[in-house]
Amino acid sequence: MKTTLMRMSKAALQLSLVASCLCFAASSASGATQTKPMSQDEKMAWFREAKFGLFIHWGLYAVPAGTWKDQQIAGIGEWIMNRAKIPVKEYEQLAGQFNPVKFNAEKWVQMAEDAGMKYIVITSKHHDGFAMYGSKASQYNIVDATPFKRDPLKELAAACAKHNIRFGFYYSQAQDWHEPGGAGNTWDFPPDAEKDKNGAYDQYLRNKAEPQVKELLTGYGPVCLIWFDTPRMMNKERGQRFIDIVHTLQPACLIDGRLGTEGDYRSMGDNAIPNQVVHEDWEVPATLNKTWGYKSYDNDWKTPEELTFKLVDIVSKGGNYLLNVGPTAEGLIPQPSQDNLRAVGRWLKVNGEAIYGAGSTPFGEELGAPDPTTRKDKKGNQAFNAKTDWRCTTKPGKLYIHLFKWPSGSFELPSIKGKVTKAYLLADPQKQTLGVKQNGQTWSITLPKTPSDKTDSVLVLDVTAG
Ligand code: H79
């Protein structure tokens, strides 16, 4: 065991030198002599362009799919081990039953492409501690412990490279219910506070989590980001060890906002879309139904119209949408997930110009307003009365007005400093000019009788800087 670890860290060190040289060379303009590290703007550029990504929660929890010993277990599917307090020895047995022979990396990535998604983030290890790739640091992984024996993350990395989709990993760095030192498993092991004090947690970090993150950053080509989660007992020093690993092995790889120390962007709460514009890089992870990991009986699907609204809403507030699927234990993405995502993709095919690389709204009144009373929302924050008639995304010289409710006659644009020089519908191949009337600083755009899209008709306004 000890020698394996030592051998591995040597290999990782060698790879790290190669990787950092490559990145430095790649980031220099001339490519020849200069070795300038990437600026933060250069590092964030793809993320700011992408806007829409696919999250995949896939692991042993897809086998019980929300039911344990004939009982439906409440809550999110990937938490079944915790919610049903399944002992490690029993949960481990699921590995022997996990044989997702219908898994096809090409089909998954093709679906993401059809949906208009630009990056994929998959669970390499969730809180249950099971690695979904061939890991040398722990035998508890899909190659060594299941009849499947394949490494699906290798296959996905190759398919993503082929389709020009960026590829990243979710990695549960703190919670690991399989290990005595990992956070979270209090039914087999001592309380977390004890592990924190007696060195067991650091031992887990050093012997499993850190080596596994190194493996992910060395065996799968360029990793666009690592998505850490639930930073229990993560302090500055522990977080820094992960940052150092990422920066050494793949300096261009982004770190999400849940490591426990500062990452490259802010991660909002699960399914938590902010009410207002947030002027920093951010992303919201979100579900298509209620669960992340597959649950056979969760059919509470958001409609394509709701998903399109959320995508536009998020982009108009300056963020990215990381939208999740939970594939089955056979290796299939549930059909309603596929259908609903592809419907969003069809809208994006026509209207992608208003999403990819687009910035936030310069207005804000269209988003709604805080409730004037002391009413609280479900989370105890001041209630907010959201409006949903329209949203605005932007690019230099352009305002994209997303009309979810088609106004009769004309659209009244709130005050802007510049001038509207042309108005047309994005779905109109002829870009036929619409009538524009100025009333002081506000503008009225004459619209046809019927919307150009049943969900979101995008009105493009060419504007001069004011
Ligand atoms: O990976 C997904 C979730 O499993 C993970 N983050 C997303 C991206 C996550 N980990 N923890 N949480 C989310 C918060 C968990 C809250 C709950 Fe529960 C889990 C509510 C119900 C089950 C914890 C356990 C609180 C009650 C029981």
Residues whose N, C-alpha, C, O or C-beta is under 5 A from the ligand:
A	BS01	H79	G75 I76 E78 W79 T230 D270 P285 W292
